[in-house]
């Protein structure tokens, strides 16, 4: 079964450093999502792409976070500078459809620890 | 007011019993409802989705939706220890805004 690939699985960084996460969605999935999940909470949407275009980035802290999906396939999420409160699991998901009504398929996530 | 409310639990049931997980939501216009299972340290995986009022069954799982009362529930029959996980309710508000609850942690006791 096709999977959403994410790397790295774990990342430890010091505050004020830059970090980047990579995601490769399931082939043919036009929609890609980045979620942040703080321990004990549900995932919260950071950014949603439709092909290479941003559909929703209203919850993305744009002063320090950036995301791109240049060729409409894989995607990178960057944080610069990292803060202690950014420690969380960063989940990438993809879906076949163009709306949120289509079920999401999640990758294994990147667990970020900021020290 | 949060978009999606779930009892965080933990909910403990004996093996073989029925586990009942509940979720309420605030947006009356919501049309799509999802249940995801998340094992500790893992990513969420979709187990059920429901779009219409009533019940939808898939194996040991039944999703129930009542739009008038704005709640959706998940029943797990013949609960197994392998069902022990956190169950996330997700509601689609608008075309693209998927909101997750905080999840209910379920423990099935052998």
gemmi code that builds the backbone of each chain (N, CA, C; Angstrom):
import gemmi

chains = {
    "A": [
        ("UNK", (0.851, -1.200, 0.000), (0.000, 0.000, 0.000), (0.879, 1.239, 0.000)),
        ("UNK", (0.534, 2.206, -0.846), (1.312, 3.438, -0.945), (1.252, 4.208, 0.359)),
        ("UNK", (2.353, 4.877, 0.691), (2.433, 5.607, 1.946), (2.931, 7.024, 1.704)),
        ("UNK", (2.636, 7.874, 2.677), (3.201, 9.215, 2.708), (4.556, 9.114, 3.410)),
        ("UNK", (5.606, 9.587, 2.756), (6.953, 9.501, 3.310), (7.331, 10.821, 3.963)),
        ("UNK", (7.909, 10.739, 5.151), (8.385, 11.936, 5.844), (9.784, 11.682, 6.370)),
        ("UNK", (10.578, 12.747, 6.402), (11.889, 12.653, 7.033), (12.297, 14.010, 7.576)),
        ("UNK", (13.111, 14.043, 8.641), (13.535, 12.879, 9.416), (12.431, 12.393, 10.333)),
        ("UNK", (12.616, 11.267, 10.994), (11.630, 10.796, 11.965), (11.740, 11.560, 13.277)),
        ("UNK", (12.953, 11.882, 13.621), (13.194, 12.633, 14.858), (14.196, 13.750, 14.582)),
        ("UNK", (13.996, 14.882, 15.273), (14.924, 15.992, 15.129), (15.026, 16.709, 16.464)),
        ("UNK", (16.264, 16.863, 16.930), (16.518, 17.646, 18.132), (17.335, 18.850, 17.713)),
        ("UNK", (16.910, 20.021, 18.114), (17.612, 21.231, 17.747), (17.589, 22.220, 18.907)),
        ("UNK", (18.512, 23.122, 18.893), (18.526, 24.166, 19.903), (17.668, 25.340, 19.438)),
        ("UNK", (17.105, 26.045, 20.401), (16.296, 27.203, 20.033), (17.155, 28.202, 19.275)),
        ("UNK", (16.500, 28.888, 18.362), (17.085, 29.881, 17.448), (17.725, 29.241, 16.216)),
        ("UNK", (17.825, 27.906, 16.187), (18.360, 27.246, 14.998), (17.261, 27.055, 13.960)),
        ("UNK", (17.673, 26.732, 12.758), (16.722, 26.450, 11.682), (16.542, 24.941, 11.537)),
        ("UNK", (15.297, 24.532, 11.223), (15.024, 23.119, 10.968), (14.146, 23.011, 9.730)),
        ("UNK", (14.243, 21.861, 9.076), (13.427, 21.631, 7.879), (12.936, 20.199, 7.883)),
        ("UNK", (11.708, 20.043, 7.425), (11.080, 18.725, 7.334), (10.655, 18.497, 5.888)),
        ("UNK", (10.714, 17.229, 5.479), (10.384, 16.897, 4.098), (9.242, 15.902, 4.053)),
        ("UNK", (8.416, 16.012, 3.021), (7.268, 15.121, 2.861), (7.080, 14.773, 1.397)),
        ("UNK", (6.863, 13.495, 1.125), (6.538, 13.042, -0.226), (5.170, 12.359, -0.153)),
        ("UNK", (4.146, 12.946, -0.746), (2.795, 12.376, -0.612), (2.624, 11.121, -1.462)),
        ("UNK", (1.495, 10.493, -1.296), (1.148, 9.352, -2.134), (1.034, 9.831, -3.579)),
        ("UNK", (1.577, 9.050, -4.495), (1.574, 9.433, -5.907), (0.154, 9.679, -6.402)),
        ("UNK", (-0.025, 10.814, -7.051), (-1.335, 11.154, -7.597), (-2.213, 11.971, -6.672)),
        ("UNK", (-1.777, 12.117, -5.413), (-2.555, 12.928, -4.475), (-2.233, 14.402, -4.687)),
        ("UNK", (-3.266, 15.148, -5.065), (-3.065, 16.548, -5.381), (-2.973, 17.434, -4.142)),
        ("UNK", (-3.623, 17.003, -3.074), (-3.703, 17.844, -1.887), (-2.733, 17.361, -0.830)),
        ("UNK", (-1.980, 18.296, -0.274), (-0.983, 17.985, 0.755), (-1.195, 18.913, 1.938)),
        ("UNK", (-1.089, 18.351, 3.120), (-1.321, 19.093, 4.358), (-0.115, 18.932, 5.294)),
        ("UNK", (0.180, 19.981, 6.006), (1.101, 19.919, 7.140), (0.293, 20.231, 8.405)),
        ("UNK", (0.385, 19.307, 9.370), (-0.273, 19.481, 10.659), (0.787, 19.494, 11.768)),
        ("UNK", (0.476, 20.164, 12.851), (1.288, 20.119, 14.061), (0.443, 19.514, 15.173)),
        ("UNK", (1.024, 18.549, 15.872), (0.307, 17.922, 16.976), (1.144, 18.009, 18.250)),
        ("UNK", (0.671, 18.810, 19.169), (1.307, 18.909, 20.484), (0.819, 17.741, 21.325)),
        ("UNK", (1.688, 17.220, 22.157), (1.372, 16.047, 22.965), (0.069, 16.246, 23.748)),
        ("UNK", (-0.860, 15.299, 23.587), (-2.124, 15.356, 24.304), (-3.207, 16.157, 23.601)),
        ("UNK", (-2.889, 16.664, 22.415), (-3.864, 17.435, 21.657), (-4.089, 16.814, 20.284)),
        ("UNK", (-5.120, 17.296, 19.594), (-5.363, 16.833, 18.244), (-4.507, 17.597, 17.249)),
        ("UNK", (-4.347, 17.064, 16.048), (-3.564, 17.773, 15.030), (-4.215, 19.108, 14.665)),
        ("UNK", (-3.377, 20.107, 14.425), (-3.844, 21.423, 13.986), (-3.210, 21.740, 12.638)),
        ("UNK", (-4.036, 22.185, 11.712), (-3.556, 22.462, 10.360), (-2.633, 23.674, 10.354)),
        ("UNK", (-1.473, 23.500, 9.707), (-0.568, 24.625, 9.491), (-0.740, 25.193, 8.084)),
        ("UNK", (-0.729, 24.289, 7.094), (-0.821, 24.747, 5.714), (-1.385, 23.634, 4.857)),
        ("UNK", (-2.140, 24.020, 3.831), (-2.723, 23.083, 2.883), (-2.373, 23.520, 1.469)),
        ("UNK", (-1.891, 22.582, 0.672), (-1.555, 22.833, -0.731), (-2.520, 22.083, -1.647)),
        ("UNK", (-2.878, 22.709, -2.736), (-3.547, 22.064, -3.846), (-2.568, 22.168, -5.009)),
        ("UNK", (-1.986, 21.011, -5.388), (-0.855, 21.027, -6.323), (0.233, 21.935, -5.739)),
        ("UNK", (0.673, 22.952, -6.468), (1.740, 23.791, -5.920), (1.228, 25.047, -5.239)),
        ("UNK", (-0.076, 25.204, -5.202), (-0.659, 26.429, -4.653), (-1.104, 26.246, -3.207)),
        ("UNK", (-0.918, 27.299, -2.428), (-1.378, 27.297, -1.047), (-2.884, 27.560, -1.009)),
        ("UNK", (-3.643, 26.648, -0.383), (-5.081, 26.812, -0.243), (-5.407, 27.510, 1.075)),
        ("UNK", (-4.672, 27.136, 2.125), (-4.946, 27.690, 3.453), (-3.652, 27.691, 4.249)),
        ("UNK", (-3.205, 28.846, 4.649), (-2.061, 28.963, 5.557), (-2.383, 29.939, 6.671)),
        ("UNK", (-3.668, 30.050, 6.997), (-4.105, 31.036, 7.980), (-3.561, 30.761, 9.380)),
        ("UNK", (-3.229, 29.502, 9.689), (-2.706, 29.148, 11.015), (-1.187, 28.972, 11.019)),
        ("UNK", (-0.541, 29.301, 9.940), (0.921, 29.166, 9.861), (1.577, 30.422, 10.426)),
        ("UNK", (2.417, 30.285, 11.452), (3.121, 31.468, 12.009), (4.162, 31.960, 11.016)),
        ("UNK", (3.762, 32.849, 10.164), (4.583, 33.193, 8.999), (5.867, 33.959, 9.352)),
        ("UNK", (5.960, 34.436, 10.571), (7.200, 35.119, 10.937), (8.353, 34.139, 11.080)),
        ("UNK", (8.030, 32.849, 11.311), (9.113, 31.874, 11.510), (8.938, 30.601, 10.688)),
        ("UNK", (7.732, 30.343, 10.206), (7.456, 29.128, 9.457), (7.296, 29.463, 7.969)),
        ("UNK", (7.788, 28.547, 7.131), (7.536, 28.660, 5.705), (7.337, 27.265, 5.139)),
        ("UNK", (6.559, 27.184, 4.078), (6.303, 25.894, 3.446), (6.256, 26.086, 1.948)),
        ("UNK", (6.751, 25.093, 1.230), (6.698, 25.163, -0.220), (6.462, 23.790, -0.819)),
        ("UNK", (5.884, 23.825, -2.003), (5.629, 22.593, -2.754), (5.830, 22.973, -4.229)),
        ("UNK", (7.074, 23.204, -4.575), (7.411, 23.887, -5.821), (6.894, 23.194, -7.071)),
        ("UNK", (7.002, 21.899, -7.154), (6.594, 21.191, -8.364), (5.272, 20.459, -8.161)),
        ("UNK", (4.602, 20.761, -7.062), (3.307, 20.137, -6.810), (3.407, 18.685, -6.405)),
        ("UNK", (4.601, 18.252, -5.987), (4.747, 16.868, -5.550), (5.183, 16.868, -4.086)),
        ("UNK", (6.512, 16.825, -3.839), (6.968, 16.807, -2.460), (6.973, 18.216, -1.879)),
        ("UNK", (7.117, 18.262, -0.562), (6.980, 19.541, 0.134), (7.997, 19.644, 1.254)),
        ("UNK", (8.359, 20.878, 1.571), (9.271, 21.156, 2.676), (8.640, 22.168, 3.619)),
        ("UNK", (8.730, 21.913, 4.915), (8.291, 22.836, 5.953), (9.533, 23.281, 6.724)),
        ("UNK", (9.707, 24.583, 6.870), (10.881, 25.114, 7.545), (10.482, 25.984, 8.732)),
        ("UNK", (11.301, 25.915, 9.768), (11.122, 26.780, 10.932), (12.448, 27.498, 11.176)),
        ("UNK", (12.391, 28.836, 11.228), (13.595, 29.603, 11.493), (13.220, 30.935, 12.101)),
        ("UNK", (13.591, 31.237, 13.334), (14.313, 30.371, 14.262), (13.352, 29.515, 15.080)),
        ("UNK", (13.796, 28.337, 15.478), (12.968, 27.464, 16.290), (12.854, 28.010, 17.714)),
        ("UNK", (11.684, 27.803, 18.311), (11.439, 28.205, 19.691), (11.034, 26.968, 20.503)),
        ("UNK", (11.167, 27.084, 21.818), (10.860, 25.939, 22.681), (9.445, 25.422, 22.457)),
        ("UNK", (8.514, 26.332, 22.214), (7.114, 25.968, 22.025), (6.826, 25.252, 20.718)),
        ("UNK", (7.845, 25.139, 19.866), (7.653, 24.430, 18.600), (7.816, 22.927, 18.759)),
        ("UNK", (8.232, 22.482, 19.935), (8.386, 21.049, 20.162), (7.031, 20.370, 19.993)),
        ("UNK", (6.968, 19.435, 19.057), (5.696, 18.796, 18.697), (5.976, 17.728, 17.655)),
        ("UNK", (4.916, 17.022, 17.270), (4.985, 16.110, 16.127), (4.465, 16.880, 14.912)),
        ("UNK", (5.227, 16.854, 13.832), (4.808, 17.505, 12.594), (4.395, 16.417, 11.611)),
        ("UNK", (3.140, 16.456, 11.265), (2.535, 15.422, 10.433), (2.241, 15.956, 9.038)),
        ("UNK", (2.613, 15.183, 8.059), (2.238, 15.476, 6.688), (1.134, 14.505, 6.282)),
        ("UNK", (0.174, 14.987, 5.527), (-0.906, 14.136, 5.042), (-1.205, 14.489, 3.597)),
        ("UNK", (-1.762, 13.541, 2.875), (-2.183, 13.826, 1.513), (-3.544, 13.207, 1.262)),
        ("UNK", (-4.222, 13.733, 0.274), (-5.520, 13.186, -0.107), (-5.689, 13.293, -1.607)),
        ("UNK", (-6.512, 12.397, -2.127), (-6.725, 12.332, -3.564), (-7.579, 13.489, -4.049)),
        ("UNK", (-8.568, 13.871, -3.230), (-9.529, 14.875, -3.641), (-9.036, 16.286, -3.405)),
        ("UNK", (-9.841, 17.217, -3.820), (-9.462, 18.619, -3.710), (-10.097, 19.306, -2.518)),
        ("UNK", (-10.962, 18.612, -1.825), (-11.557, 19.201, -0.640), (-11.264, 18.324, 0.566)),
        ("UNK", (-11.519, 18.888, 1.745), (-11.276, 18.143, 2.965), (-12.211, 16.974, 3.164)),
        ("UNK", (-13.216, 16.799, 2.287), (-14.146, 15.683, 2.441), (-13.487, 14.356, 2.084)),
        ("UNK", (-12.371, 14.425, 1.392), (-11.665, 13.201, 1.029), (-10.759, 12.792, 2.178)),
        ("UNK", (-10.818, 11.531, 2.607), (-10.012, 11.100, 3.759), (-8.534, 11.373, 3.589)),
        ("UNK", (-7.894, 11.746, 4.681), (-6.470, 12.045, 4.688), (-5.662, 10.797, 4.998)),
        ("UNK", (-4.500, 10.694, 4.363), (-3.534, 9.645, 4.658), (-2.311, 10.322, 5.271)),
        ("UNK", (-1.958, 9.929, 6.487), (-0.868, 10.571, 7.202), (0.442, 9.812, 7.043)),
        ("UNK", (1.533, 10.571, 7.044), (2.853, 9.986, 7.151), (3.160, 9.673, 8.603)),
        ("UNK", (4.353, 9.126, 8.861), (4.740, 8.741, 10.222), (5.113, 9.918, 11.107)),
        ("UNK", (5.280, 11.085, 10.491), (5.539, 12.279, 11.284), (7.005, 12.508, 11.584)),
        ("UNK", (7.313, 13.747, 11.943), (8.636, 14.121, 12.446), (8.441, 14.672, 13.850)),
        ("UNK", (9.103, 14.032, 14.811), (9.002, 14.540, 16.182), (10.138, 15.515, 16.434)),
        ("UNK", (9.771, 16.753, 16.673), (10.752, 17.819, 16.893), (10.853, 18.136, 18.374)),
        ("UNK", (12.087, 18.164, 18.857), (12.358, 18.611, 20.220), (13.289, 19.810, 20.146)),
        ("UNK", (12.857, 20.912, 20.711), (13.670, 22.131, 20.737), (14.182, 22.329, 22.157)),
        ("UNK", (15.498, 22.426, 22.303), (16.109, 22.549, 23.639), (16.685, 23.938, 23.872)),
    ],
    "B": [
        ("UNK", (-15.315, 28.937, 21.907), (-15.809, 27.554, 21.926), (-15.053, 26.738, 20.877)),
        ("UNK", (-14.570, 25.580, 21.325), (-13.842, 24.740, 20.395), (-14.779, 24.181, 19.349)),
        ("UNK", (-14.229, 23.941, 18.159), (-15.041, 23.406, 17.070), (-15.507, 21.989, 17.351)),
        ("UNK", (-14.608, 21.199, 17.948), (-14.864, 19.784, 18.176), (-14.519, 19.450, 19.622)),
        ("UNK", (-15.451, 18.800, 20.312), (-15.238, 18.449, 21.709), (-15.281, 16.937, 21.882)),
        ("UNK", (-14.278, 16.431, 22.583), (-14.246, 15.022, 22.931), (-13.856, 14.898, 24.390)),
        ("UNK", (-14.369, 13.868, 25.047), (-13.923, 13.548, 26.396), (-12.548, 12.911, 26.283)),
        ("UNK", (-11.569, 13.486, 26.968), (-10.195, 13.009, 26.797), (-9.952, 11.648, 27.420)),
        ("UNK", (-10.889, 11.219, 28.285), (-10.745, 9.917, 28.918), (-9.751, 9.982, 30.063)),
        ("UNK", (-9.110, 8.863, 30.429), (-9.151, 7.617, 29.680), (-10.454, 6.851, 29.892)),
        ("UNK", (-10.837, 6.120, 28.838), (-11.990, 5.249, 28.881), (-11.472, 3.821, 28.950)),
        ("UNK", (-11.873, 3.108, 29.967), (-11.425, 1.728, 30.125), (-12.616, 0.787, 29.997)),
        ("UNK", (-12.457, -0.234, 29.165), (-13.498, -1.247, 29.009), (-12.850, -2.620, 29.066)),
        ("UNK", (-13.569, -3.635, 29.529), (-13.013, -4.990, 29.523), (-13.047, -5.578, 28.117)),
        ("UNK", (-12.146, -6.483, 27.863), (-12.096, -7.166, 26.574), (-13.441, -7.808, 26.281)),
        ("UNK", (-13.915, -7.631, 25.040), (-15.195, -8.208, 24.640), (-16.380, -7.273, 24.805)),
        ("UNK", (-16.189, -6.180, 25.533), (-17.279, -5.224, 25.767), (-17.394, -4.253, 24.589)),
        ("UNK", (-18.437, -3.437, 24.649), (-18.621, -2.380, 23.649), (-18.023, -1.083, 24.179)),
        ("UNK", (-17.174, -0.476, 23.388), (-16.614, 0.836, 23.735), (-17.388, 1.905, 22.969)),
        ("UNK", (-17.790, 2.948, 23.663), (-18.574, 4.025, 23.047), (-17.822, 5.341, 23.182)),
        ("UNK", (-17.504, 5.935, 22.044), (-16.742, 7.176, 22.013), (-17.613, 8.267, 21.400)),
        ("UNK", (-17.627, 9.422, 22.021), (-18.531, 10.488, 21.595), (-17.796, 11.767, 21.233)),
        ("UNK", (-18.453, 12.531, 20.368), (-17.868, 13.767, 19.862), (-19.000, 14.739, 19.562)),
        ("UNK", (-18.865, 15.983, 19.984), (-19.838, 17.012, 19.622), (-19.124, 18.101, 18.848)),
        ("UNK", (-19.882, 18.805, 18.025), (-19.279, 19.839, 17.192), (-20.170, 21.064, 17.154)),
        ("UNK", (-19.581, 22.192, 16.795), (-20.297, 23.457, 16.898), (-20.855, 23.970, 15.574)),
        ("UNK", (-20.251, 23.576, 14.459), (-20.667, 24.113, 13.157), (-21.804, 23.287, 12.569)),
        ("UNK", (-23.012, 23.860, 12.552), (-24.176, 23.129, 12.047), (-24.066, 22.812, 10.561)),
        ("UNK", (-23.226, 23.524, 9.859), (-23.073, 23.292, 8.434), (-22.114, 22.171, 8.084)),
        ("UNK", (-21.497, 21.557, 9.080), (-20.547, 20.478, 8.823), (-21.228, 19.315, 8.120)),
        ("UNK", (-20.512, 18.758, 7.128), (-21.111, 17.711, 6.298), (-20.351, 16.396, 6.349)),
        ("UNK", (-19.091, 16.446, 6.748), (-18.262, 15.244, 6.697), (-17.612, 15.020, 8.048)),
        ("UNK", (-17.618, 13.747, 8.474), (-17.182, 13.416, 9.830), (-16.298, 12.180, 9.770)),
        ("UNK", (-15.201, 12.231, 10.496), (-14.198, 11.180, 10.404), (-13.777, 10.724, 11.798)),
        ("UNK", (-13.429, 9.438, 11.885), (-12.797, 8.906, 13.097), (-11.427, 8.363, 12.719)),
        ("UNK", (-10.415, 8.836, 13.434), (-9.053, 8.358, 13.242), (-8.589, 7.669, 14.527)),
        ("UNK", (-7.789, 6.644, 14.358), (-7.177, 5.941, 15.491), (-5.689, 6.302, 15.509)),
        ("UNK", (-5.172, 6.582, 16.683), (-3.764, 6.934, 16.807), (-3.143, 6.149, 17.959)),
        ("UNK", (-2.230, 5.248, 17.601), (-1.471, 4.548, 18.624), (-0.379, 5.478, 19.139)),
        ("UNK", (0.044, 5.230, 20.355), (1.030, 6.085, 21.006), (2.297, 6.213, 20.167)),
        ("UNK", (2.678, 7.426, 19.853), (3.885, 7.679, 19.093), (3.742, 7.478, 17.593)),
        ("UNK", (2.547, 7.136, 17.144), (2.311, 6.899, 15.718), (1.424, 7.985, 15.146)),
        ("UNK", (1.236, 7.950, 13.835), (0.397, 8.938, 13.178), (-1.051, 8.450, 13.130)),
        ("UNK", (-1.995, 9.346, 12.956), (-3.406, 8.931, 12.888), (-3.687, 8.095, 11.644)),
        ("UNK", (-4.592, 7.155, 11.771), (-5.028, 6.364, 10.635), (-6.551, 6.373, 10.601)),
        ("UNK", (-7.094, 6.552, 9.405), (-8.541, 6.641, 9.239), (-9.182, 5.277, 9.457)),
        ("UNK", (-10.227, 5.243, 10.296), (-10.962, 3.996, 10.474), (-12.412, 4.103, 9.989)),
        ("UNK", (-13.007, 5.268, 10.036), (-14.404, 5.409, 9.601), (-14.650, 6.836, 9.116)),
        ("UNK", (-15.554, 6.975, 8.161), (-16.072, 8.290, 7.834), (-17.566, 8.160, 7.592)),
        ("UNK", (-18.302, 9.219, 7.865), (-19.750, 9.199, 7.723), (-20.214, 10.561, 7.267)),
        ("UNK", (-21.139, 10.587, 6.325), (-21.623, 11.844, 5.780), (-23.116, 12.056, 6.039)),
        ("UNK", (-23.862, 10.952, 6.276), (-25.319, 11.046, 6.400), (-25.765, 10.676, 7.805)),
        ("UNK", (-26.891, 11.218, 8.213), (-27.479, 10.866, 9.502), (-27.723, 9.361, 9.591)),
        ("UNK", (-27.557, 8.827, 10.794), (-27.818, 7.418, 10.995), (-26.549, 6.666, 11.336)),
        ("UNK", (-26.581, 5.371, 11.081), (-25.472, 4.488, 11.429), (-24.748, 4.014, 10.175)),
        ("UNK", (-23.448, 3.810, 10.350), (-22.644, 3.210, 9.291), (-21.754, 2.167, 9.948)),
        ("UNK", (-21.846, 0.940, 9.464), (-21.128, -0.158, 10.092), (-19.992, -0.645, 9.196)),
        ("UNK", (-18.871, -0.975, 9.838), (-17.738, -1.564, 9.126), (-17.047, -2.519, 10.079)),
        ("UNK", (-17.370, -3.800, 9.930), (-16.805, -4.798, 10.829), (-17.259, -4.572, 12.258)),
        ("UNK", (-16.314, -4.444, 13.163), (-16.661, -4.241, 14.573), (-16.946, -2.767, 14.896)),
        ("UNK", (-16.764, -1.898, 13.925), (-16.933, -0.461, 14.144), (-18.270, 0.037, 13.589)),
        ("UNK", (-18.941, 0.897, 14.340), (-20.146, 1.566, 13.876), (-20.033, 3.044, 14.191)),
        ("UNK", (-20.179, 3.863, 13.166), (-20.225, 5.306, 13.360), (-21.687, 5.734, 13.362)),
        ("UNK", (-22.020, 6.645, 14.249), (-23.380, 7.154, 14.344), (-23.345, 8.676, 14.239)),
        ("UNK", (-24.226, 9.224, 13.407), (-24.255, 10.665, 13.204), (-25.662, 11.196, 13.455)),
        ("UNK", (-25.739, 12.253, 14.238), (-27.000, 12.943, 14.489), (-26.743, 14.435, 14.292)),
        ("UNK", (-27.057, 14.926, 13.107), (-26.766, 16.319, 12.773), (-27.641, 17.280, 13.574)),
        ("UNK", (-28.857, 16.886, 13.892), (-29.746, 17.775, 14.649), (-29.174, 18.051, 16.039)),
        ("UNK", (-28.586, 17.038, 16.635), (-28.004, 17.173, 17.968), (-26.519, 17.492, 17.914)),
        ("UNK", (-25.961, 17.515, 16.718), (-24.552, 17.861, 16.505), (-23.621, 16.945, 17.272)),
        ("UNK", (-23.844, 15.653, 17.121), (-22.887, 14.727, 17.702), (-22.656, 13.554, 16.750)),
        ("UNK", (-21.471, 13.016, 16.897), (-21.092, 11.827, 16.151), (-20.403, 10.888, 17.140)),
        ("UNK", (-20.681, 9.607, 17.007), (-20.110, 8.656, 17.944), (-19.506, 7.473, 17.202)),
        ("UNK", (-18.673, 6.759, 17.912), (-18.046, 5.553, 17.383), (-18.241, 4.443, 18.395)),
        ("UNK", (-18.809, 3.335, 17.933), (-18.963, 2.163, 18.782), (-18.004, 1.086, 18.304)),
        ("UNK", (-17.315, 0.476, 19.244), (-16.420, -0.630, 18.926), (-16.966, -1.851, 19.658)),
        ("UNK", (-17.440, -2.808, 18.887), (-17.983, -4.039, 19.484), (-16.866, -5.029, 19.697)),
        ("UNK", (-17.085, -5.947, 20.686), (-16.096, -6.993, 20.959), (-14.696, -6.378, 21.051)),
        ("UNK", (-14.547, -5.396, 21.922), (-13.280, -4.669, 22.048), (-12.121, -5.614, 22.336)),
        ("UNK", (-11.005, -5.341, 21.687), (-9.782, -6.128, 21.831), (-8.669, -5.256, 22.417)),
        ("UNK", (-7.711, -5.874, 23.110), (-6.581, -5.084, 23.618), (-5.891, -4.268, 22.525)),
        ("UNK", (-5.904, -4.782, 21.292), (-5.269, -4.063, 20.177), (-6.041, -2.794, 19.794)),
        ("UNK", (-7.256, -2.639, 20.322), (-8.016, -1.410, 20.074), (-7.575, -0.280, 20.991)),
        ("UNK", (-6.733, -0.579, 21.965), (-6.252, 0.449, 22.906), (-5.445, 1.490, 22.134)),
        ("UNK", (-5.946, 2.709, 22.135), (-5.351, 3.795, 21.350), (-6.112, 5.078, 21.681)),
        ("UNK", (-5.691, 6.157, 21.073), (-6.443, 7.403, 21.153), (-7.272, 7.547, 19.888)),
        ("UNK", (-8.538, 7.861, 20.055), (-9.458, 7.996, 18.928), (-9.784, 9.474, 18.714)),
        ("UNK", (-9.463, 9.947, 17.522), (-9.640, 11.351, 17.174), (-10.867, 11.521, 16.294)),
        ("UNK", (-11.719, 12.434, 16.692), (-12.865, 12.811, 15.888), (-12.456, 14.015, 15.037)),
        ("UNK", (-12.830, 14.023, 13.765), (-12.493, 15.151, 12.894), (-13.739, 15.576, 12.121)),
        ("UNK", (-13.939, 16.877, 12.064), (-15.128, 17.442, 11.438), (-14.700, 18.394, 10.330)),
        ("UNK", (-15.352, 18.269, 9.174), (-15.063, 19.185, 8.081), (-16.022, 20.354, 8.141)),
        ("UNK", (-15.484, 21.554, 8.369), (-16.286, 22.770, 8.392), (-15.917, 23.584, 7.156)),
        ("UNK", (-16.884, 23.782, 6.269), (-16.558, 24.417, 5.000), (-15.946, 23.396, 4.063)),
        ("UNK", (-15.347, 23.860, 2.996), (-14.820, 22.934, 1.991), (-13.499, 22.307, 2.392)),
        ("UNK", (-12.715, 23.048, 3.145), (-11.351, 22.581, 3.384), (-10.908, 22.586, 4.837)),
        ("UNK", (-11.714, 23.058, 5.733), (-11.261, 23.210, 7.118), (-11.624, 21.979, 7.945)),
        ("UNK", (-10.631, 21.114, 8.139), (-10.824, 19.896, 8.925), (-10.321, 20.144, 10.338)),
        ("UNK", (-11.226, 20.055, 11.304), (-10.882, 20.288, 12.700), (-10.878, 18.965, 13.456)),
        ("UNK", (-9.811, 18.755, 14.212), (-9.683, 17.561, 15.027), (-10.014, 17.875, 16.474)),
        ("UNK", (-10.635, 16.899, 17.153), (-10.776, 16.991, 18.586), (-9.462, 16.608, 19.257)),
        ("UNK", (-9.455, 16.685, 20.585), (-8.231, 16.368, 21.320), (-8.031, 14.870, 21.482)),
        ("UNK", (-9.083, 14.088, 21.157), (-8.947, 12.642, 21.217), (-9.411, 12.054, 22.537)),
        ("UNK", (-9.896, 10.813, 22.477), (-10.263, 10.044, 23.664), (-9.345, 8.839, 23.740)),
        ("UNK", (-8.697, 8.699, 24.888), (-7.788, 7.554, 25.050), (-8.580, 6.358, 25.557)),
        ("UNK", (-8.531, 5.280, 24.797), (-9.253, 4.049, 25.121), (-8.264, 2.977, 25.571)),
        ("UNK", (-8.581, 2.330, 26.677), (-7.804, 1.181, 27.135), (-8.742, -0.012, 27.249)),
        ("UNK", (-8.390, -1.092, 26.572), (-9.169, -2.337, 26.656), (-8.403, -3.293, 27.566)),
        ("UNK", (-9.042, -3.674, 28.643), (-8.379, -4.490, 29.666), (-8.606, -5.963, 29.378)),
        ("UNK", (-7.514, -6.725, 29.235), (-7.661, -8.169, 28.938), (-8.362, -8.912, 30.066)),
    ],
}
model = gemmi.Model(1)
for chain_id, residues in chains.items():
    chain = gemmi.Chain(chain_id)
    for i, (resn, *xyz) in enumerate(residues, 1):
        res = gemmi.Residue()
        res.name, res.seqid = resn, gemmi.SeqId(i, " ")
        for name, pos in zip(("N", "CA", "C"), xyz):
            atom = gemmi.Atom()
            atom.name, atom.element = name, gemmi.Element(name[0])
            atom.pos, atom.b_iso = gemmi.Position(*pos), 0.0
            res.add_atom(atom)
        chain.add_residue(res)
    model.add_chain(chain)
structure = gemmi.Structure()
structure.add_model(model)
structure.setup_entities()
